[in-house]
Amino acid sequence: MLTNPVYDPFQILTKIYSDGAHVKQAISDTYIEELNRGRTVRIVYGVLENDGYFDFCIRHYAPKAPKLAVRTILKIALYMLLFMDKKRYMVTDCAVELCKKLGKGGVAGFVNAFLRKFKKEEVDGALPKGDEGVSIACSYPLYAYKMLKEEYGARAKAIASAKSKGITVRFKKNEERYLSAKHIETPFEHVKIFENFVRGDGFFDGDYTFQSVGSVAICAAVEPCESLLDACAAPGGKSVLLAEKCGSVTSFELHEHRVALIRAYKERMGVSNVSERQKDSSVFDSAYAEKFDGVLCDVPCSGFGTVSENPDIKLFRKETDFLSLREAQSKILNACSKYVKKGGALYYSTCSVFRRENDEIVRAFLKQNPEFISVPVQSPLPHEQKEFGLQFLPDEAFGAGFYVSKLLRKEEA
């Protein structure tokens, strides 16, 4: 017997809203009715993408905020109504039925009345003017939208509302077997974006892997070299791709369980020249001093360049986080710069769209480290040229936002 279509999304979203679980982990940890997995995942992502707007919808019709479980049921129902073209009576019946199944029959009448009187035109007409209204409509945190507006002006709304173009797949072998499915080309060889792509045996056989277009573009900016350090390497996608053009790759990762991810990744893809190490990249280790021709620091960041694929970031990232992130970014870049040989290259990258995590970090580093100079980087993906690197924005780069800068260590200080 098939379950209520609201039930599985409710189970997953509860883990995210209540426990702060990341969306991908919550999906992985939840038993899902396999026949309707695609529908469930679509609803979960859709609710998170539109979370701020749905909150506004609920506030408009419910002066007293419903409890979390009820809000979650309403958000699922709103997504089904507005984005899946489902009949109102069907959505309402499913939402009411789930309330009763969860032992919340007392609110079934409220849920029923809410969904019957809901009108999108009414809600949209009540949106505040200016930045606040755009922030709600795009379900983008107001503080972050103001940062976008300050940096990108009229383009801010397009960036905030950009959607992922699909599932990015990088092929290593047997590519022709998979190209009958609907897809679009990228500027990178063997990298395609599919509307739908179901993981099968080919994944475990190393035919292909899932890797974001931003990750691929960062790797493309790294020049071939004999020895490379990937300083923040898990889950291993960049290390494995860079191993194709570098003699050897050493992968640092702070947490043991994430080191295991790198090991599993390289073994699945049949790569033998990657060596993973459990190492804190923010702390200098003299054993690696001037050991590498190239060092890539893809540092922890706010992740706002990836919200089209990780919409839960918009829920949990706070403005106050930027201060601690900035400290970590600077520490990693400074520590790892000491691992670069004279004449070698240091690469700094993030999946952020904000200059405070990008050009500003590089500017401060160069001021403190005059033995490094900024050099040009090229990419076939649409981008903006910043003072010290390339900024890719999600409205033009297949939904991905990221930054990469190349710094050269002088042969002589």
C-alpha positions as a Markdown table, in Angstrom:
| # | Residue | x | y | z |
|---|---|---|---|---|
| 1 | Met | 0.0 | 0.0 | 0.0 |
| 2 | Leu | 1.4 | 3.4 | -1.0 |
| 3 | Thr | 1.9 | 6.0 | 1.7 |
| 4 | Asn | 0.5 | 9.5 | 1.9 |
| 5 | Pro | 2.7 | 11.6 | -0.5 |
| 6 | Val | 3.1 | 14.1 | 2.3 |
| 7 | Tyr | 4.5 | 11.6 | 4.8 |
| 8 | Asp | 8.0 | 10.9 | 3.5 |
| 9 | Pro | 8.8 | 14.6 | 2.9 |
| 10 | Phe | 7.5 | 15.3 | 6.4 |
| 11 | Gln | 9.9 | 12.8 | 8.0 |
| 12 | Ile | 12.9 | 14.2 | 6.2 |
| 13 | Leu | 12.0 | 17.9 | 6.7 |
| 14 | Thr | 11.4 | 17.3 | 10.4 |
| 15 | Lys | 15.0 | 16.1 | 10.7 |
| 16 | Ile | 16.2 | 19.3 | 9.0 |
| 17 | Tyr | 14.0 | 21.8 | 10.8 |
| 18 | Ser | 14.1 | 20.1 | 14.3 |
| 19 | Asp | 17.6 | 18.7 | 14.4 |
| 20 | Gly | 19.5 | 20.9 | 12.0 |
| 21 | Ala | 20.4 | 18.0 | 9.7 |
| 22 | His | 21.8 | 18.8 | 6.3 |
| 23 | Val | 19.4 | 18.0 | 3.5 |
| 24 | Lys | 21.5 | 15.3 | 1.8 |
| 25 | Gln | 22.2 | 13.5 | 5.1 |
| 26 | Ala | 18.5 | 13.7 | 6.2 |
| 27 | Ile | 17.4 | 12.1 | 2.9 |
| 28 | Ser | 20.1 | 9.4 | 3.2 |
| 29 | Asp | 19.1 | 8.6 | 6.8 |
| 30 | Thr | 15.4 | 8.3 | 6.1 |
| 31 | Tyr | 13.6 | 5.3 | 4.8 |
| 32 | Ile | 11.8 | 6.4 | 1.6 |
| 33 | Glu | 9.2 | 4.6 | -0.4 |
| 34 | Glu | 11.4 | 3.8 | -3.4 |
| 35 | Leu | 8.6 | 4.0 | -6.0 |
| 36 | Asn | 8.1 | 7.7 | -5.2 |
| 37 | Arg | 11.7 | 8.6 | -4.3 |
| 38 | Gly | 11.9 | 11.2 | -7.0 |
| 39 | Arg | 8.8 | 12.9 | -6.0 |
| 40 | Thr | 9.8 | 12.9 | -2.3 |
| 41 | Val | 13.2 | 14.4 | -3.0 |
| 42 | Arg | 11.7 | 17.1 | -5.3 |
| 43 | Ile | 9.2 | 18.1 | -2.6 |
| 44 | Val | 12.0 | 18.3 | 0.1 |
| 45 | Tyr | 14.2 | 20.5 | -2.0 |
| 46 | Gly | 11.3 | 22.6 | -3.2 |
| 47 | Val | 10.1 | 23.3 | 0.3 |
| 48 | Leu | 13.6 | 24.3 | 1.4 |
| 49 | Glu | 14.1 | 26.5 | -1.7 |
| 50 | Asn | 10.9 | 28.4 | -0.9 |
| 51 | Asp | 11.0 | 28.2 | 2.9 |
| 52 | Gly | 11.1 | 32.0 | 3.5 |
| 53 | Tyr | 8.2 | 32.6 | 1.1 |
| 54 | Phe | 6.1 | 29.8 | 2.6 |
| 55 | Asp | 6.7 | 31.2 | 6.1 |
| 56 | Phe | 5.3 | 34.5 | 4.9 |
| 57 | Cys | 2.3 | 32.7 | 3.4 |
| 58 | Ile | 1.6 | 31.0 | 6.8 |
| 59 | Arg | 2.0 | 34.3 | 8.7 |
| 60 | His | -0.4 | 36.0 | 6.4 |
| 61 | Tyr | -3.2 | 33.5 | 7.2 |
| 62 | Ala | -2.3 | 32.5 | 10.7 |
| 63 | Pro | -1.7 | 35.4 | 13.1 |
| 64 | Lys | -0.7 | 32.9 | 15.8 |
| 65 | Ala | 2.2 | 30.8 | 14.5 |
| 66 | Pro | 1.4 | 27.1 | 14.3 |
| 67 | Lys | 3.7 | 24.6 | 15.8 |
| 68 | Leu | 6.6 | 23.2 | 13.7 |
| 69 | Ala | 4.9 | 20.0 | 12.7 |
| 70 | Val | 1.9 | 21.9 | 11.4 |
| 71 | Arg | 4.1 | 24.5 | 9.6 |
| 72 | Thr | 6.0 | 21.7 | 7.9 |
| 73 | Ile | 2.8 | 20.0 | 6.7 |
| 74 | Leu | 1.6 | 23.4 | 5.3 |
| 75 | Lys | 4.8 | 24.1 | 3.5 |
| 76 | Ile | 4.7 | 20.7 | 1.8 |
| 77 | Ala | 1.1 | 21.3 | 0.8 |
| 78 | Leu | 1.9 | 24.8 | -0.5 |
| 79 | Tyr | 4.7 | 23.4 | -2.6 |
| 80 | Met | 2.4 | 20.7 | -4.1 |
| 81 | Leu | -0.2 | 23.4 | -4.8 |
| 82 | Leu | 2.1 | 26.0 | -6.3 |
| 83 | Phe | 4.8 | 24.0 | -8.0 |
| 84 | Met | 3.4 | 20.6 | -8.8 |
| 85 | Asp | 0.0 | 21.6 | -10.1 |
| 86 | Lys | -1.8 | 19.2 | -7.7 |
| 87 | Lys | -5.5 | 19.6 | -7.1 |
| 88 | Arg | -6.4 | 21.6 | -4.0 |
| 89 | Tyr | -8.8 | 19.0 | -2.7 |
| 90 | Met | -6.2 | 16.2 | -3.0 |
| 91 | Val | -3.5 | 18.2 | -1.3 |
| 92 | Thr | -5.8 | 19.3 | 1.5 |
| 93 | Asp | -7.0 | 15.7 | 2.1 |
| 94 | Cys | -3.4 | 14.4 | 2.3 |
| 95 | Ala | -2.4 | 17.2 | 4.7 |
| 96 | Val | -5.4 | 16.6 | 6.9 |
| 97 | Glu | -5.0 | 12.9 | 6.9 |
| 98 | Leu | -1.3 | 13.3 | 8.0 |
| 99 | Cys | -2.3 | 15.5 | 10.8 |
| 100 | Lys | -4.6 | 12.8 | 12.1 |
| 101 | Lys | -2.0 | 10.1 | 11.6 |
| 102 | Leu | 0.5 | 12.1 | 13.7 |
| 103 | Gly | -2.0 | 12.4 | 16.5 |
| 104 | Lys | -2.7 | 16.1 | 15.7 |
| 105 | Gly | -6.3 | 15.8 | 14.8 |
| 106 | Gly | -7.1 | 19.0 | 16.8 |
| 107 | Val | -5.4 | 21.1 | 14.1 |
| 108 | Ala | -6.9 | 19.2 | 11.2 |
| 109 | Gly | -9.6 | 21.8 | 10.9 |
| 110 | Phe | -7.1 | 24.7 | 10.8 |
| 111 | Val | -5.0 | 23.0 | 8.1 |
| 112 | Asn | -8.2 | 22.3 | 6.1 |
| 113 | Ala | -9.4 | 25.9 | 6.4 |
| 114 | Phe | -5.9 | 27.3 | 5.6 |
| 115 | Leu | -5.5 | 25.4 | 2.4 |
| 116 | Arg | -9.0 | 26.1 | 1.2 |
| 117 | Lys | -8.7 | 29.8 | 1.6 |
| 118 | Phe | -5.1 | 30.2 | 0.5 |
| 119 | Lys | -4.6 | 32.5 | -2.6 |
| 120 | Lys | -1.2 | 33.3 | -4.0 |
| 121 | Glu | -2.3 | 36.6 | -5.4 |
| 122 | Glu | -3.5 | 37.7 | -2.0 |
| 123 | Val | -0.1 | 36.8 | -0.4 |
| 124 | Asp | 2.0 | 38.4 | -3.1 |
| 125 | Gly | 0.0 | 41.6 | -2.8 |
| 126 | Ala | 0.8 | 41.7 | 0.9 |
| 127 | Leu | 4.6 | 41.4 | 0.3 |
| 128 | Pro | 6.6 | 44.3 | 1.7 |
| 129 | Lys | 8.2 | 46.7 | -0.7 |
| 130 | Gly | 11.9 | 47.0 | -1.5 |
| 131 | Asp | 14.7 | 44.6 | -0.4 |
| 132 | Glu | 12.6 | 42.9 | 2.3 |
| 133 | Gly | 9.9 | 41.9 | -0.2 |
| 134 | Val | 12.4 | 40.6 | -2.7 |
| 135 | Ser | 14.2 | 38.7 | 0.0 |
| 136 | Ile | 10.9 | 36.9 | 1.0 |
| 137 | Ala | 9.9 | 36.2 | -2.6 |
| 138 | Cys | 13.3 | 34.7 | -3.3 |
| 139 | Ser | 13.5 | 33.0 | 0.1 |
| 140 | Tyr | 16.9 | 34.5 | 0.6 |
| 141 | Pro | 18.0 | 35.8 | 4.0 |
| 142 | Leu | 17.6 | 39.6 | 4.1 |
| 143 | Tyr | 21.1 | 40.2 | 5.4 |
| 144 | Ala | 22.6 | 38.1 | 2.5 |
| 145 | Tyr | 20.3 | 39.8 | -0.1 |
| 146 | Lys | 21.5 | 43.2 | 1.1 |
| 147 | Met | 25.1 | 42.0 | 0.7 |
| 148 | Leu | 24.3 | 40.8 | -2.9 |
| 149 | Lys | 22.6 | 44.2 | -3.6 |
| 150 | Glu | 25.7 | 46.1 | -2.4 |
| 151 | Glu | 28.1 | 44.1 | -4.6 |
| 152 | Tyr | 26.0 | 43.3 | -7.7 |
| 153 | Gly | 23.3 | 46.0 | -7.8 |
| 154 | Ala | 20.3 | 45.2 | -10.0 |
| 155 | Arg | 21.7 | 41.7 | -10.7 |
| 156 | Ala | 21.2 | 40.7 | -7.1 |
| 157 | Lys | 17.7 | 39.3 | -7.6 |
| 158 | Ala | 18.8 | 37.1 | -10.5 |
| 159 | Ile | 21.6 | 35.7 | -8.4 |
| 160 | Ala | 19.3 | 35.1 | -5.4 |
| 161 | Ser | 16.7 | 33.3 | -7.5 |
| 162 | Ala | 19.0 | 31.3 | -9.7 |
| 163 | Lys | 18.2 | 27.6 | -9.9 |
| 164 | Ser | 20.4 | 24.6 | -10.5 |
| 165 | Lys | 20.3 | 23.4 | -14.1 |
| 166 | Gly | 20.3 | 19.8 | -13.1 |
| 167 | Ile | 22.6 | 16.9 | -12.0 |
| 168 | Thr | 26.2 | 17.4 | -13.0 |
| 169 | Val | 27.9 | 14.2 | -14.0 |
| 170 | Arg | 31.6 | 13.8 | -14.9 |
| 171 | Phe | 32.4 | 10.7 | -17.0 |
| 172 | Lys | 35.6 | 8.7 | -16.8 |
| 173 | Lys | 34.7 | 5.9 | -19.2 |
| 174 | Asn | 31.8 | 4.4 | -21.2 |
| 175 | Glu | 30.3 | 7.9 | -21.5 |
| 176 | Glu | 28.4 | 7.1 | -24.7 |
| 177 | Arg | 26.2 | 4.6 | -22.7 |
| 178 | Tyr | 24.5 | 7.4 | -20.8 |
| 179 | Leu | 24.0 | 10.2 | -23.3 |
| 180 | Ser | 20.6 | 9.1 | -24.5 |
| 181 | Ala | 19.1 | 10.8 | -21.4 |
| 182 | Lys | 18.3 | 14.5 | -21.8 |
| 183 | His | 21.3 | 16.7 | -20.9 |
| 184 | Ile | 23.1 | 19.9 | -21.7 |
| 185 | Glu | 26.8 | 20.4 | -22.5 |
| 186 | Thr | 29.2 | 22.3 | -20.3 |
| 187 | Pro | 32.5 | 23.9 | -21.4 |
| 188 | Phe | 34.4 | 21.0 | -19.7 |
| 189 | Glu | 35.3 | 17.8 | -21.4 |
| 190 | His | 33.3 | 14.7 | -20.2 |
| 191 | Val | 31.1 | 16.9 | -17.9 |
| 192 | Lys | 27.3 | 17.0 | -18.7 |
| 193 | Ile | 24.3 | 18.3 | -16.8 |
| 194 | Phe | 21.3 | 16.0 | -16.8 |
| 195 | Glu | 17.6 | 16.8 | -16.1 |
| 196 | Asn | 17.4 | 13.4 | -14.3 |
| 197 | Phe | 20.1 | 10.9 | -13.7 |
| 198 | Val | 19.6 | 7.8 | -11.5 |
| 199 | Arg | 22.7 | 6.4 | -9.9 |
| 200 | Gly | 23.3 | 2.8 | -11.1 |
| 201 | Asp | 26.0 | 0.2 | -11.3 |
| 202 | Gly | 28.1 | 2.4 | -13.5 |
| 203 | Phe | 28.7 | 4.7 | -10.5 |
| 204 | Phe | 30.3 | 1.9 | -8.5 |
| 205 | Asp | 32.2 | 0.6 | -11.5 |
| 206 | Gly | 33.9 | 4.1 | -11.9 |
| 207 | Asp | 32.2 | 5.0 | -15.2 |
| 208 | Tyr | 31.2 | 8.4 | -13.7 |
| 209 | Thr | 30.9 | 10.5 | -10.6 |
| 210 | Phe | 28.7 | 13.3 | -9.5 |
| 211 | Gln | 30.7 | 16.5 | -9.3 |
| 212 | Ser | 29.5 | 20.1 | -9.3 |
| 213 | Val | 30.4 | 22.3 | -12.3 |
| 214 | Gly | 32.0 | 24.7 | -9.8 |
| 215 | Ser | 34.3 | 22.0 | -8.5 |
| 216 | Val | 35.2 | 21.0 | -12.0 |
| 217 | Ala | 35.9 | 24.6 | -13.0 |
| 218 | Ile | 38.2 | 25.1 | -10.0 |
| 219 | Cys | 40.2 | 22.0 | -11.0 |
| 220 | Ala | 40.4 | 23.3 | -14.5 |
| 221 | Ala | 42.1 | 26.5 | -13.2 |
| 222 | Val | 44.9 | 24.5 | -11.6 |
| 223 | Glu | 47.9 | 24.1 | -13.8 |
| 224 | Pro | 49.4 | 20.6 | -14.2 |
| 225 | Cys | 52.3 | 20.0 | -11.8 |
| 226 | Glu | 54.4 | 17.2 | -10.4 |
| 227 | Ser | 53.2 | 17.4 | -6.8 |
| 228 | Leu | 50.0 | 19.0 | -5.6 |
| 229 | Leu | 48.4 | 19.4 | -2.2 |
| 230 | Asp | 44.6 | 19.6 | -1.9 |
| 231 | Ala | 44.3 | 21.2 | 1.5 |
| 232 | Cys | 40.6 | 20.7 | 2.3 |
| 233 | Ala | 39.9 | 17.7 | 0.2 |
| 234 | Ala | 36.8 | 15.7 | 1.4 |
| 235 | Pro | 34.9 | 14.1 | -0.1 |
| 236 | Gly | 37.7 | 13.8 | -2.7 |
| 237 | Gly | 36.2 | 14.9 | -6.0 |
| 238 | Lys | 38.8 | 17.6 | -6.7 |
| 239 | Ser | 41.7 | 15.4 | -5.6 |
| 240 | Val | 40.6 | 12.6 | -7.9 |
| 241 | Leu | 40.1 | 14.9 | -10.9 |
| 242 | Leu | 43.4 | 16.7 | -10.3 |
| 243 | Ala | 45.2 | 13.4 | -10.1 |
| 244 | Glu | 44.6 | 13.1 | -13.9 |
| 245 | Lys | 47.0 | 16.0 | -14.6 |
| 246 | Cys | 49.3 | 16.0 | -11.6 |
| 247 | Gly | 52.1 | 13.5 | -10.8 |
| 248 | Ser | 50.8 | 13.0 | -7.3 |
| 249 | Val | 48.1 | 14.5 | -5.1 |
| 250 | Thr | 48.3 | 14.7 | -1.3 |
| 251 | Ser | 44.9 | 15.2 | 0.3 |
| 252 | Phe | 44.5 | 16.8 | 3.7 |
| 253 | Glu | 41.3 | 16.5 | 5.7 |
| 254 | Leu | 40.6 | 17.3 | 9.3 |
| 255 | His | 38.1 | 14.6 | 10.3 |
| 256 | Glu | 38.8 | 10.9 | 10.2 |
| 257 | His | 35.5 | 9.9 | 8.8 |
| 258 | Arg | 35.9 | 12.3 | 5.9 |
| 259 | Val | 39.4 | 11.0 | 5.2 |
| 260 | Ala | 37.6 | 7.7 | 4.7 |
| 261 | Leu | 35.4 | 9.4 | 2.1 |
| 262 | Ile | 38.4 | 10.4 | 0.1 |
| 263 | Arg | 39.8 | 6.9 | 0.2 |
| 264 | Ala | 36.5 | 5.4 | -1.0 |
| 265 | Tyr | 36.2 | 8.0 | -3.7 |
| 266 | Lys | 39.7 | 7.4 | -5.2 |
| 267 | Glu | 39.2 | 3.6 | -5.0 |
| 268 | Arg | 35.8 | 3.8 | -6.8 |
| 269 | Met | 37.3 | 5.9 | -9.5 |
| 270 | Gly | 40.5 | 3.7 | -9.9 |
| 271 | Val | 43.0 | 6.4 | -9.0 |
| 272 | Ser | 46.3 | 5.3 | -7.4 |
| 273 | Asn | 48.2 | 8.6 | -7.1 |
| 274 | Val | 46.2 | 10.2 | -4.4 |
| 275 | Ser | 47.5 | 10.0 | -0.8 |
| 276 | Glu | 45.0 | 11.1 | 1.9 |
| 277 | Arg | 46.1 | 12.4 | 5.3 |
| 278 | Gln | 44.2 | 13.4 | 8.4 |
| 279 | Lys | 45.5 | 16.9 | 8.9 |
| 280 | Asp | 44.4 | 20.3 | 10.2 |
| 281 | Ser | 45.2 | 22.6 | 7.3 |
| 282 | Ser | 45.0 | 25.7 | 9.4 |
| 283 | Val | 48.0 | 24.5 | 11.5 |
| 284 | Phe | 51.5 | 24.6 | 9.8 |
| 285 | Asp | 53.4 | 21.3 | 9.8 |
| 286 | Ser | 57.1 | 21.9 | 9.0 |
| 287 | Ala | 57.3 | 18.3 | 7.6 |
| 288 | Tyr | 55.6 | 19.7 | 4.5 |
| 289 | Ala | 57.4 | 23.0 | 4.2 |
| 290 | Glu | 58.1 | 23.9 | 0.5 |
| 291 | Lys | 57.2 | 20.4 | -0.6 |
| 292 | Phe | 54.6 | 21.0 | -3.3 |
| 293 | Asp | 54.6 | 22.6 | -6.8 |
| 294 | Gly | 51.0 | 23.5 | -6.3 |
| 295 | Val | 48.6 | 23.9 | -3.3 |
| 296 | Leu | 44.9 | 24.2 | -3.6 |
| 297 | Cys | 43.0 | 25.8 | -0.6 |
| 298 | Asp | 39.3 | 25.2 | -1.3 |
| 299 | Val | 38.4 | 26.6 | 2.1 |
| 300 | Pro | 35.3 | 26.3 | 4.3 |
| 301 | Cys | 32.9 | 29.2 | 3.5 |
| 302 | Ser | 29.4 | 30.4 | 3.8 |
| 303 | Gly | 28.3 | 28.2 | 0.8 |
| 304 | Phe | 26.0 | 30.8 | -0.6 |
| 305 | Gly | 27.2 | 30.0 | -4.1 |
| 306 | Thr | 25.7 | 26.5 | -3.8 |
| 307 | Val | 22.2 | 27.3 | -2.4 |
| 308 | Ser | 20.6 | 26.0 | -5.6 |
| 309 | Glu | 21.9 | 22.6 | -4.7 |
| 310 | Asn | 22.0 | 23.0 | -0.9 |
| 311 | Pro | 19.0 | 25.2 | 0.0 |
| 312 | Asp | 19.3 | 24.4 | 3.7 |
| 313 | Ile | 22.2 | 26.8 | 3.8 |
| 314 | Lys | 19.7 | 29.6 | 3.6 |
| 315 | Leu | 18.0 | 28.4 | 6.8 |
| 316 | Phe | 21.1 | 27.9 | 9.0 |
| 317 | Arg | 23.8 | 30.3 | 7.9 |
| 318 | Lys | 23.9 | 33.4 | 10.1 |
| 319 | Glu | 25.5 | 36.7 | 9.4 |
| 320 | Thr | 27.7 | 36.3 | 12.5 |
| 321 | Asp | 29.2 | 33.1 | 11.0 |
| 322 | Phe | 31.2 | 35.2 | 8.5 |
| 323 | Leu | 33.6 | 36.4 | 11.2 |
| 324 | Ser | 34.7 | 32.9 | 12.2 |
| 325 | Leu | 34.8 | 31.7 | 8.6 |
| 326 | Arg | 37.0 | 34.6 | 7.7 |
| 327 | Glu | 39.4 | 33.6 | 10.5 |
| 328 | Ala | 39.5 | 30.0 | 9.3 |
| 329 | Gln | 40.0 | 31.0 | 5.7 |
| 330 | Ser | 42.9 | 33.2 | 6.5 |
| 331 | Lys | 44.5 | 30.7 | 8.8 |
| 332 | Ile | 44.3 | 27.9 | 6.1 |
| 333 | Leu | 45.7 | 30.1 | 3.4 |
| 334 | Asn | 48.6 | 31.4 | 5.5 |
| 335 | Ala | 49.5 | 28.0 | 6.8 |
| 336 | Cys | 49.3 | 26.2 | 3.4 |
| 337 | Ser | 51.2 | 29.0 | 1.6 |
| 338 | Lys | 54.4 | 27.7 | 3.4 |
| 339 | Tyr | 54.0 | 24.3 | 1.7 |
| 340 | Val | 54.5 | 25.9 | -1.8 |
| 341 | Lys | 57.9 | 25.6 | -3.4 |
| 342 | Lys | 59.6 | 28.8 | -4.8 |
| 343 | Gly | 58.1 | 29.3 | -8.2 |
| 344 | Gly | 55.1 | 27.2 | -7.3 |
| 345 | Ala | 51.4 | 28.2 | -7.3 |
| 346 | Leu | 48.9 | 28.7 | -4.5 |
| 347 | Tyr | 45.2 | 28.5 | -5.4 |
| 348 | Tyr | 42.5 | 29.9 | -3.2 |
| 349 | Ser | 38.9 | 29.0 | -3.9 |
| 350 | Thr | 35.4 | 29.1 | -2.3 |
| 351 | Cys | 31.8 | 28.4 | -3.2 |
| 352 | Ser | 30.9 | 31.9 | -2.1 |
| 353 | Val | 29.6 | 34.9 | -4.0 |
| 354 | Phe | 30.7 | 37.5 | -1.4 |
| 355 | Arg | 33.9 | 39.5 | -1.7 |
| 356 | Arg | 34.5 | 39.3 | 2.1 |
| 357 | Glu | 35.3 | 35.6 | 1.6 |
| 358 | Asn | 37.1 | 36.0 | -1.7 |
| 359 | Asp | 39.0 | 39.1 | -2.9 |
| 360 | Glu | 39.3 | 40.5 | 0.6 |
| 361 | Ile | 40.9 | 37.4 | 2.0 |
| 362 | Val | 43.4 | 37.3 | -0.9 |
| 363 | Arg | 44.2 | 41.0 | -0.5 |
| 364 | Ala | 45.0 | 40.6 | 3.2 |
| 365 | Phe | 47.1 | 37.6 | 2.4 |
| 366 | Leu | 49.2 | 39.4 | -0.2 |
| 367 | Lys | 49.8 | 42.3 | 2.1 |
| 368 | Gln | 51.2 | 40.0 | 4.7 |
| 369 | Asn | 53.1 | 37.7 | 2.3 |
| 370 | Pro | 55.0 | 39.8 | -0.3 |
| 371 | Glu | 56.7 | 36.7 | -1.6 |
| 372 | Phe | 53.5 | 35.9 | -3.4 |
| 373 | Ile | 51.9 | 37.8 | -6.4 |
| 374 | Ser | 48.5 | 37.5 | -8.0 |
| 375 | Val | 48.6 | 36.1 | -11.6 |
| 376 | Pro | 45.7 | 35.8 | -14.1 |
| 377 | Val | 43.4 | 32.8 | -14.2 |
| 378 | Gln | 41.4 | 31.7 | -17.2 |
| 379 | Ser | 38.1 | 29.8 | -17.5 |
| 380 | Pro | 35.7 | 28.9 | -20.3 |
| 381 | Leu | 32.8 | 29.3 | -17.9 |
| 382 | Pro | 31.1 | 32.8 | -17.8 |
| 383 | His | 32.6 | 34.8 | -14.9 |
| 384 | Glu | 33.4 | 38.3 | -13.6 |
| 385 | Gln | 37.0 | 39.3 | -13.4 |
| 386 | Lys | 37.8 | 40.6 | -9.9 |
| 387 | Glu | 41.0 | 42.2 | -8.7 |
| 388 | Phe | 42.6 | 39.0 | -7.6 |
| 389 | Gly | 40.5 | 36.2 | -9.2 |
| 390 | Leu | 37.5 | 35.0 | -11.1 |
| 391 | Gln | 34.0 | 35.3 | -9.6 |
| 392 | Phe | 31.4 | 32.9 | -11.0 |
| 393 | Leu | 27.8 | 33.7 | -10.4 |
| 394 | Pro | 24.8 | 31.2 | -10.3 |
| 395 | Asp | 22.6 | 33.1 | -12.8 |
| 396 | Glu | 25.2 | 32.5 | -15.6 |
| 397 | Ala | 27.3 | 29.5 | -14.4 |
| 398 | Phe | 24.6 | 26.7 | -14.4 |
| 399 | Gly | 23.4 | 27.7 | -11.0 |
| 400 | Ala | 26.9 | 27.6 | -9.4 |
| 401 | Gly | 28.6 | 30.4 | -7.5 |
| 402 | Phe | 32.3 | 30.2 | -6.7 |
| 403 | Tyr | 35.6 | 32.0 | -6.8 |
| 404 | Val | 39.2 | 31.1 | -7.7 |
| 405 | Ser | 42.4 | 33.0 | -7.4 |
| 406 | Lys | 46.0 | 32.0 | -8.4 |
| 407 | Leu | 49.0 | 33.3 | -6.5 |
| 408 | Leu | 52.6 | 32.6 | -7.6 |
| 409 | Arg | 55.4 | 32.3 | -5.1 |
| 410 | Lys | 58.4 | 34.3 | -6.4 |
| 411 | Glu | 61.6 | 32.4 | -7.3 |
| 412 | Glu | 63.5 | 34.8 | -5.1 |
| 413 | Ala | 62.0 | 36.6 | -2.1 |
